[in-house]
Amino acid sequence: MKIAVASDGRDVSMHFGHCEGFTFFDIEGDEIKSSNFLPNPGHRPGFLPEYLKDKGVDCIISGGMGSSAINLFLRYGIDVITGAEGNVEEVVKKYVDGTLVSTGSACEKHEHEGHCED
């Protein structure tokens, strides 16, 4: 399984599309086998969900995300976790052990209004 976490430094980004980049975790069973960071390749409508699908991601974790991005991920068969916060590795460990719960909420109105839809 491959998990991507929208990241700002070592923390989960509160805004998916405007994160510094993505920390990718390769999971086997209940163990993190490897991780690597790639800078955000750019924020434009519909691009990031397809980019992450092409990277083989099975799950995306973020603090906040727009409804259009959530819908695209779900269409691609990628699990979406929103409302996460804290250290990216600790959050992934919680996901793997089944204790990380998504808020299921989409960004609609906040300081990036109009930019969450991708």
N, C-alpha and C positions, 0 to 999 in steps of 0.2 A: 504494500500500500504506500502511496505517496501523498503526503500532506503538505500543503503550502500555507504559510502564515504570513499575512500582510504585516510587515515589520517596520518599525522605526527604531533603529538600533537593535537592542536585545528585547524590546518590548513589542507587544501586539499593537499595531497601529489602530487608532480609533477611526480612521477613514481609509477604507480599502483602496480607492482610486488614487489617493494622494500619498500613499505610503512611500517610504524610502526604497523599499524593495520587498522581496519575498524570501523567506527562509523555508527551504524545502527539507523535509524529513522523509527518509526511507525507513519504513517500518516493516519488521518481520515478526509475526506473532504479536507479542506485547513489548517488543524491544525496539528502540531507536538504533538503527544500524549505521546511519550516516546523516549528515546535514550539510547544507551549503546555502549561501546567500547569493541572490542575483538582484541587481538594481532594478527598480521599476522601469520598464522600457517605454513608458509613456501612457498618459491618461487620455483616451479618446473613446467615444461610444462603441461598446461592444467588443473592443479589442482585448482587454485583459482576460475576460472569461475564455475566449478562444485561445489566447496565448498560454494560459495555464492548462487548458485541456490538451493542447499540443505538447506540453511538458509531461503529460501523463498523470496529472494530479487527480486524486480520488476524493479529496476533501480540501476545502478552503476554509480557513479560520481568520476572522477579522473582528475588530471592535464594532465597526459600522459599515454598512453597504447599502447601496440603492436597490430598489425593487427590480429594476431592469437587469442588473448584474445577477441578482439572486435567481431570477427567472431563467436567465441564460445558463447559469451553472446547473440548475435543476434539469433543464432540457438536455444538457450534456451528460447527465447522470452523475454529477459531482455533488457530494454532500456539502451543505453550507452551514457553518456555525457563525452566528453573529453574537455580539455582546461579550466577547472574550476580552480579558484584560490581564496585564502582567507579563512576566517573562515568557518568551516564546517557547522555550524548551519545557518549562513547567506546564504551560497550557497544553502542549502536545501530549505530555505524560498523562494529564487528566483526560484528554480525549481518548487515548489508548486504553486507559483503565475504566472508561465508561462513566466518569464523574463530571465531565464537562458538558453542560447543557446549553444549547443555543437559546437565545431569547426569541429568535425567529422574527425579530423586528427589522424593518427596513428604514434607512434614513429617508426622511421626507422633507423635514424643515429644520435647518440648522445653519451654521455659518457657511457651509458649502452648498447652500440651496441651489438647485439647478445643475449641480455637478455630480450628484450621487447616482444618477440614472444609468451609469455605465460602470 
